[in-house]
Amino acid sequence: MKQLISLFLAAVLLTLTLTVPATAADGFRLIGDVDEDGSVTILDATCIQRSLASLRPLSPLQRYLGDVDGADSVTILDATVIQRALADLSLGFYKHILYTWHTKIESVEMSPSVSSLTVGETTEFHINEAAHVIPSEYAVYIGGELLRERSENPRFSYTFAESGRYEFTVISYDPFGGEDTYRFELTVRSREELQPKITHAVYNRNTKILSAIASGGTAPYQYQYIIRHDVSALPPGDYVTESAFIFSYDENGIPILKCPFCDDSAVKIPTDLLTKTLIYTCEVQVRDAAGNLSEVRRVAITP
């Protein structure tokens, strides 16, 4: 007798459904409609039970629709709520609806955010999408080759093995079958390319001006000038001059005339402070916007 009653109740539950109104079926999904057939039936409770038994995984949308008790996860309690609601419509969870949307990627951010990328550097990326209650899935391609399969994780990373131009394509898939494509390009340079260089440095004895030209690295550049000779040529003391050079000492305690890093690619040499019969050396060095330093370029100075 108990077996007959159970079979009867199962048959009744199969006939009881909570149907989405036909006029709005394209506009929303019904909470509890785990199998996405447009209505809530005992089969939806079965879908939950099968997923909990690891027989059939649920998609992100199905997990959202199956969380009928709003506990942020699908459990056996959700299957129980569906079964009770089918027997007692006063529970009313079926009144909750989920409107569809179309996925839209707004940006892809880099971390760390740098002005230039270097060979061998690993960069983290984060996909920013318009907010919604169910996560989209994202696939990532680089140069047309699949970098990462579809995943709900909005983060991915990449290590640049060679210098050159890299094209990334990110495709997002929403739970309703919509897609959005976002593309961006990055230029990666070798450490040699990132190093600034002094390509030209010359002293004009007539104008007393030393000029320098830099390239590579990241513009704009700043220039530093240091005039060196020996102790007798630059005796200690306070010099009064209109130039940008100041009297100082190097790391070995030897007197120097120094013009600290500045924006000037040409400076006037204070020859009035130099002994006329000697030849000095002016060391020119460049610092780029990223803080990289060039090698020192030495230029002979004859007062």
N, C-alpha and C positions, 0 to 999 in steps of 0.2 A: 504493500500500500504506500509506504514512504517513497519507494522508487517511482511509483506512478505519479504521486504528488509532485516530486521533483521534476519529472519530465513535463508535467503540465505547466509548472511555474516557468520552466525554461522556454516553453513554447509561447507563453504569454509575454515574457520579457522580449522575445524576438520580435513580437508584433508591436510592442510599444516603442515608438520612436519620437524624438524631439526634433522636428523637421525645421530647417531654415526656410523662412518665407520665400516663395519663388521670386517675388519682386525684388528681393535684396540679395539673392544668392551670390551674385557676382561681386557684391560690395563688402561682404564680411565673411569671417569664418565663425563657426559655432564652437564655444568652449565645450570640450567633451567629445567633439567629433574627431577622434584620434585617427580613424582610417580615412578621413577627408572625403566621405561619400555624400556630404551635404546634410546628414542627420545623425543624431546620437542614438545608438542602439546598444544592445548587449555585446555586439561585436567590438565596440570601442573598449569596453571593459576587458574583453579578451585580448585585444591588442596590447593593453597595458600589462596584463598578466604575462603574455608571451615575451614582452621586452624585459620584464623583471626576471624572467627565467633564462635570459640571454638567448632566446630563440629567434628574435627579430628586433634589431635596433630601431629606435625611433629617430626621425629627422628632427632638426631644431624646431620646426613648426609643430610637429607632432608632440614633442615634449612640452611645448607651451600649451597646446590644446588639451593635453592630457593632465595638466596640473590644475584640476578642477577645484581643489581646495585652497589654491593660492599659497601653497607652502614652498614655492620656488623649486620643487622637484617632483618627479613622478614616483609615487609609491603605491602600495596595495590599497591604501586608503582612498586614492583617487578612483580606482576600479570599484571600490565599495560605494563611494558617493554616486557614481553613475548607476550602479545597480539599484540603489535606494531611490534615486530620482526617477528611474523608470517605473518603479512601483508606487512612488508617492511624488507627484509633480509639484507639491508644495515646497520642495527644497529649492527649486527655481534656479539652480546654477546655470541652466541652459539659456537663461536670459542674457548672459554675458556674451558679448560679441567682440571680434577682433577685425578691424578694418585693414584692408590690404594697403600696401604702399609700393613704390618703386625705388629700389636701392639707388643711392647717389653717393659716390666718393667725392669728398670735398677737398682733401689734400693728403699728401704723404710726407710726414716729417722725418728728418734725419736726426740721429743722436750719436755722437755729439754734433751739434750744428757748427760746421766749420766752413770757411770760405773756400777751401781747397781740399781735395782728397788725394791721398798718397797711396802708392802701390804697397801692398802688404797690410793695409789698414782695414779693420773690420768695422763696418758701419751698421748701426741698428736703425730700422725703419718702423714707423707706426702709421697705419692706415686710419685716417679720420673720415667717418661717415656720419650722415645726419642721424640723430638719435632715433631709436625705435626699440620696441620691447623684445624682439627676437633677433638674435645675432645673424648677420649675413655670413656667407662663406667666401673666402678669398683665395684665388689662385694667382701666382706670381710668375711672370716670364721675364727672362733677360736675353736680349738679342734674338727673340723668337723661340728660345729654348725654355722648356718648363723648369723653373727654379723650385717651386713648391706646389704640391697638390692642394686641392681645395681644403680649407681649414677655417674654423671659426676664429682662430687666433689672429687679431689684427696686426701682430708684430712679426717681423722677419729680419734676418741679418744677411750680410754678404761681405766677403773678403775679396778685395780687388787684387788680382794676381799680376796684371799688366797695366801699363799706362794706355790711355786711349779714351774713346767715347763709349759710354755704356747707356743702353736704352732699356728702361724697365717698363713693363706693362702689368698693371694690376687689374684683375677682373673680379667684381663682386657679384654674388648670386643671392638674391633675396629668396625667402621661403615660398614665394608665390610664382616663381619662374622668371622673374625679371633679372636683367643683367645691366651692369654699368662698367665701362672701361676707362681707366685712367693711365696716362702715359707721362713719363718724365725722363730726362736725360741728365747724365752726370759726366763730367770730365775728370779723369784721374791722371795724375802726373807722377813721374818718378821723383825720387828725392833730389836727383841732380837737376831736374827741371824746376823744382821748387826753390832751389838755392839761388839767391840773387847773385849777379856778377857785375863787376865793373868792366865794361867793354871799352871804355876810353877815359883816359885821365892825362891832362897835359897842363904844363905851367907856362904862361906867357910872361916872359921877363919884362917886356915893355909895359904891360898893363898891371903887372904884379898879381894877376888873377890865375888861380888854379880852377879848372873846370873838370867835371866828371860826368860820365853817362853810364847809367845802369840799365840792366835788363834781367829777365827771368824773375822768379819769385812772384810776389804779389805786390803790385803797385798800390799806393804811392810809396816812395822810398824816402829814407832819411839818411843824411850823410854825416860822417865824422872825419875830422882831419887832425892829425897829430904831427907836429914838427919835432924832429929829434936831431941831436948831434952829440956833443959831450958837455961835461960840466963847465969847462972854461968858456964854451960858446954861449951858454945860457946860464949866467950866474944867478943865484937865488936873489929874489927881490920882488917887489910889487911893480908891475909894469903898467903904465898908463898908455892905453892905445885905443883908437876908435874901431879897431877890428873886433871880430867875434872871438878871437883867440884869447885864452887866459893862461897864465903861468901855473904850472902844476908839476907833479912828479909821477913817474911811472911806477910799476909794481916793484922795480929794483931801486927806487929812490933817486933815479936820475931825472934831472929837470927836463921838462918838455913844454912846448906851447900847444895847447889843446883847444880845438873848436868842437864841442860836444855835438851829438846827433841833432841835426836840424834839417829843415826842408830845403836848404840852399845847395844846389848842385854846382855852384861856383862861389868861391870865397876869395877875398883879397888877402894876400900873404903880408903879414906885418914885417916887412923887410927892415924897418927902422929898429927892430929889436934883434936883428941878426948881424953877425960879424961879416963885413963885406968880403973878406978874403976866404971865407969858408963855403963849402957846399953842404947843404942840409938835405934831409930826406923828409918828405911829407907823406905820411901813411894815410891812405884814403880807404874807408870802409863803409859799406852800405848795410842798412837794416830795412827789411821790407815790412809791409803792413802786418804780416803774420809773425814778425819777430825774428825771422831768419836772418843770419849775418852772412855777408859775402867774405871771401878771402881778402886779405889786405893787399891793396895796390900801392906800390912805392913809386914816388915821383921825385926826381932831383930838383932842388930849389937852389938857385944861385942868386944871392942878393944883388 
